[in-house]
Amino acid sequence: MISMLIYDRIEKELHRLRGAADAQAAYLSDEYWSILLAKTLKEAAQKEENVPVLNTACMDITGDGDLACVEELRKKYREMFLLLIADTSISPMSYVRPGIMASSLLLRPQAGAPCDDKDIDRVMREFLEAYLERFETGQGSFVIESREGKIHVPFDKIYYFEARGKKLYLQTDTEEYGFYGTLDKLEEELPPHFMRCHRSFIVNIRKIEKVVLSQNIIYLTQDRDVPLSRSYKAALKELGK
């Protein structure tokens, strides 16, 4: 499943974006898309809370508080593909910066006027093509096969992997995903910032707050912890944790 949040203050444009997203997603991909619509910041926050991971977002930045909302989303979803909706009254300096990291831009001809349908179709197609190219290669995320299709979990959302019973489990701050495999093979495939710390655990070292060697425990952010076995202590010492 691929999730998309579309937030737009202009209702006509909001539903036109939804139509373009539906059409392009169906044409470009066999994946199941969950597309959420919001006309206000409050609605956008509520819709975002209903998805475990936000993969893509189209965000209006023409109103009060819009840019701050986008910045908070970017902090939460570092790998999210982001399409901004702006107009000529807004200086590009306000949104062309590292705290936003937009992937694409839809520019209205004037303040308060919706974009041309052709521009919406073109920008949405280019936006989804770029996202799906990255999605298919698995860059920046871990892909789990499920009955609903592929679940794309950004690496920066993963706390650890655990071998439990006959399955592996991926843990984020809010969700747990089970899948089949072995930790030995997984260890070879993951990026360098994932490290084996126990025969049953691989931890994301970017989530580590401290390591208590005397207790054989690794403390993570969000009040989580994983065990540390003796054979893996040396590697954690080298990291200066």
C-alpha positions in Angstrom: 0.0 0.0 0.0 1.2 3.5 -0.9 -0.3 6.4 1.1 -0.9 9.9 -0.1 -2.2 13.0 1.7 -3.7 15.8 -0.4 -4.3 19.1 1.4 -5.7 22.0 -0.6 -7.6 25.0 0.6 -9.4 25.3 -2.8 -12.0 22.5 -2.9 -12.3 22.4 -6.7 -8.5 22.0 -7.0 -8.5 19.4 -4.2 -10.8 17.1 -6.0 -9.1 17.7 -9.3 -5.8 16.6 -7.7 -7.5 13.5 -6.4 -8.8 12.7 -9.8 -5.3 13.2 -11.4 -3.7 11.1 -8.6 -6.2 8.2 -9.1 -5.7 8.2 -12.9 -1.9 8.4 -12.8 -1.6 5.8 -10.0 -3.8 3.3 -11.9 -1.8 3.9 -15.1 1.7 3.8 -13.6 1.4 1.2 -10.9 -0.4 -2.0 -9.8 0.0 -1.0 -6.2 -2.9 -0.2 -3.9 -3.1 3.5 -3.1 -4.7 5.1 0.0 -5.4 8.7 -0.9 -6.6 11.0 1.9 -8.1 14.4 1.3 -8.1 17.4 3.6 -9.4 21.0 3.1 -8.1 22.3 6.4 -4.9 21.9 8.5 -7.0 20.2 11.2 -8.3 17.7 8.7 -4.8 17.1 7.4 -3.5 16.3 10.8 -6.4 13.9 11.5 -6.0 12.1 8.2 -2.2 11.8 8.7 -2.7 10.1 12.0 -4.7 7.4 10.3 -1.9 6.0 8.3 1.1 4.1 9.7 3.5 5.7 7.2 3.0 8.7 4.9 4.7 7.9 1.6 3.6 10.9 -0.5 1.9 14.3 0.1 0.6 17.2 -1.9 0.4 20.2 0.4 -1.0 23.7 -0.1 1.4 26.3 1.4 -0.6 29.5 0.7 -2.3 29.9 4.0 -1.3 30.7 7.6 0.4 27.8 9.3 0.7 25.8 6.1 4.5 25.9 5.9 4.9 25.1 9.6 2.7 22.0 9.1 4.8 20.9 6.1 8.0 21.3 8.1 6.6 19.1 10.9 5.6 16.5 8.3 9.1 16.6 6.9 10.7 16.0 10.3 8.4 13.0 10.8 8.8 11.5 7.3 12.3 12.2 6.0 11.8 9.9 3.0 8.4 11.3 2.0 7.9 12.5 -1.5 6.4 16.1 -1.3 4.6 18.1 -3.9 4.0 21.7 -2.9 1.1 23.9 -4.1 2.0 27.6 -4.1 1.3 30.8 -6.0 3.3 33.8 -7.2 2.6 35.8 -4.0 4.9 33.4 -2.1 8.6 33.9 -2.3 10.5 30.7 -3.4 12.9 31.4 -0.6 10.3 30.4 1.9 10.0 26.8 0.6 13.1 26.1 -1.3 15.2 25.0 1.7 16.4 21.9 3.5 13.6 21.9 6.1 11.1 21.4 3.3 12.9 19.3 0.7 10.1 19.4 -1.9 10.2 16.9 -4.7 7.9 18.9 -7.0 5.9 22.2 -7.3 2.5 23.1 -8.6 2.3 26.8 -9.1 -1.1 28.6 -9.3 -1.3 31.5 -11.9 -2.5 33.9 -9.2 -3.5 33.9 -5.5 -6.8 32.1 -4.9 -7.2 30.8 -8.4 -7.0 27.1 -9.1 -4.3 25.6 -11.3 -5.1 24.7 -14.9 -6.2 21.1 -15.4 -3.4 20.4 -17.8 -0.8 21.7 -15.3 -2.3 19.4 -12.6 -2.1 16.4 -14.9 1.4 17.1 -16.0 2.8 17.8 -12.5 1.0 14.8 -10.9 2.3 12.5 -13.6 5.9 13.7 -13.2 5.6 13.5 -9.4 4.3 10.0 -9.3 6.7 8.8 -11.9 9.6 10.0 -9.8 8.2 8.5 -6.7 7.5 5.1 -8.3 11.0 4.9 -9.8 12.4 5.2 -6.3 9.7 2.9 -4.9 10.5 0.1 -7.4 14.2 0.2 -6.6 13.5 0.2 -2.8 15.9 3.2 -2.2 15.5 4.7 1.3 12.9 2.2 2.5 12.3 -1.4 3.4 9.8 -3.2 1.3 7.4 -5.9 2.8 5.2 -8.0 0.6 1.7 -8.3 1.9 -1.8 -9.3 0.7 -2.5 -5.7 0.0 0.7 -5.3 -2.1 4.0 -3.8 -1.1 4.3 -1.9 2.1 7.1 0.7 1.9 8.6 1.5 5.3 11.2 4.3 5.3 14.5 3.2 7.0 14.4 6.2 9.3 11.1 5.0 10.8 12.5 1.6 11.7 13.7 1.0 15.3 14.7 -2.7 15.0 14.0 -6.1 13.5 13.3 -9.0 15.7 13.2 -12.8 15.0 10.3 -14.3 16.8 9.0 -17.8 16.2 9.1 -18.5 12.5 8.9 -14.9 11.4 10.7 -11.6 11.4 9.1 -8.5 12.8 9.9 -4.8 11.8 9.1 -2.3 14.6 8.4 1.4 14.0 7.3 3.9 16.6 3.6 3.0 16.0 3.4 -0.2 14.0 4.8 -3.8 13.8 5.0 -5.7 10.5 5.6 -9.4 10.3 7.2 -11.2 7.3 9.3 -14.3 6.5 13.0 -14.4 6.2 16.2 -14.8 8.3 18.2 -12.3 10.2 21.4 -13.5 8.6 20.2 -12.6 5.1 18.5 -9.4 6.3 21.8 -8.3 7.9 23.5 -8.5 4.5 20.8 -6.5 2.8 20.3 -3.6 5.2 22.1 -0.2 5.1 25.3 0.2 7.3 23.4 1.9 10.1 21.5 -1.3 11.0 23.6 -3.5 13.2 23.2 -7.0 14.7 23.1 -6.7 18.5 21.7 -10.1 19.5 20.9 -13.4 17.8 17.3 -12.3 17.6 17.7 -8.5 17.0 19.0 -6.0 14.4 18.9 -2.4 15.7 18.9 0.9 13.9 21.9 2.6 15.5 20.5 6.1 14.7 17.7 5.4 17.2 20.1 4.5 20.0 20.1 6.9 23.1 22.6 4.9 25.2 24.1 1.4 25.7 24.4 0.0 29.2 27.0 -2.7 28.8 26.7 -3.9 32.4 23.0 -4.6 31.9 23.3 -5.9 28.3 20.6 -3.4 27.2 20.4 -0.9 24.3 18.1 2.0 25.1 16.4 3.6 22.1 14.3 6.7 21.6 10.6 6.6 22.5 11.3 4.6 25.6 12.2 1.4 23.7 15.0 -1.0 24.4 16.5 -4.2 22.9 18.9 -6.8 24.4 22.6 -6.8 23.7 24.5 -10.1 23.7 28.2 -10.4 24.7 29.4 -11.3 21.3 28.2 -8.0 19.8 29.4 -5.6 22.6 32.7 -4.8 20.8 30.9 -3.4 17.8 28.8 -1.1 19.9 31.9 0.1 21.8 33.6 1.1 18.5 30.6 3.3 17.7 31.2 5.2 20.9 27.8 4.4 22.2 
